[in-house]
Amino acid sequence: MAEGYWRQHELWDGTYTLDDLLDITELIRIRRDNQKRAAQAARLS
């Protein structure tokens, strides 16, 4: 899910918090949306 940005043990050992996990999942969603939009724009050009 987090595409290599974190590992589960990092959440448990305190490296990252649950808020960090939520932030990275939002970042991944936004990145995928932007990639889809860029692909659509390239097809329309």
C-alpha positions as CSV (number, residue, x, y, z in Angstrom):
1,M,0.0,0.0,0.0
2,A,2.6,2.5,0.9
3,E,4.7,1.6,-2.1
4,G,8.1,1.3,-0.3
5,Y,7.8,4.5,1.7
6,W,7.6,2.7,5.0
7,R,7.7,-0.7,6.6
8,Q,5.2,-1.9,9.3
9,H,8.0,-2.4,11.9
10,E,8.8,1.3,11.6
11,L,5.3,2.1,12.7
12,W,5.6,-0.1,15.7
13,D,9.2,0.9,16.7
14,G,8.2,4.6,16.8
15,T,10.1,5.7,13.6
16,Y,6.8,6.8,12.2
17,T,3.4,7.6,13.7
18,L,-0.1,6.8,12.5
19,D,-0.4,10.4,11.3
20,D,2.7,9.9,9.2
21,L,1.1,6.8,7.6
22,L,-2.1,8.7,6.9
23,D,0.0,11.5,5.3
24,I,1.9,9.1,3.0
25,T,-1.3,7.4,1.9
26,E,-2.7,10.8,0.9
27,L,0.5,11.6,-0.9
28,I,0.2,8.3,-2.8
29,R,-3.4,9.0,-3.8
30,I,-2.5,12.5,-5.0
31,R,0.5,11.2,-7.0
32,R,-1.7,8.6,-8.7
33,D,-4.4,11.1,-9.5
34,N,-1.8,13.5,-11.0
35,Q,-0.3,10.6,-13.1
36,K,-3.8,9.8,-14.4
37,R,-4.4,13.4,-15.3
38,A,-1.1,13.7,-17.0
39,A,-1.7,10.6,-19.1
40,Q,-5.2,11.9,-20.1
41,A,-3.7,15.2,-21.1
42,A,-1.0,13.5,-23.1
43,R,-3.7,11.5,-25.0
44,L,-5.7,14.6,-25.7
45,S,-2.7,16.5,-27.2
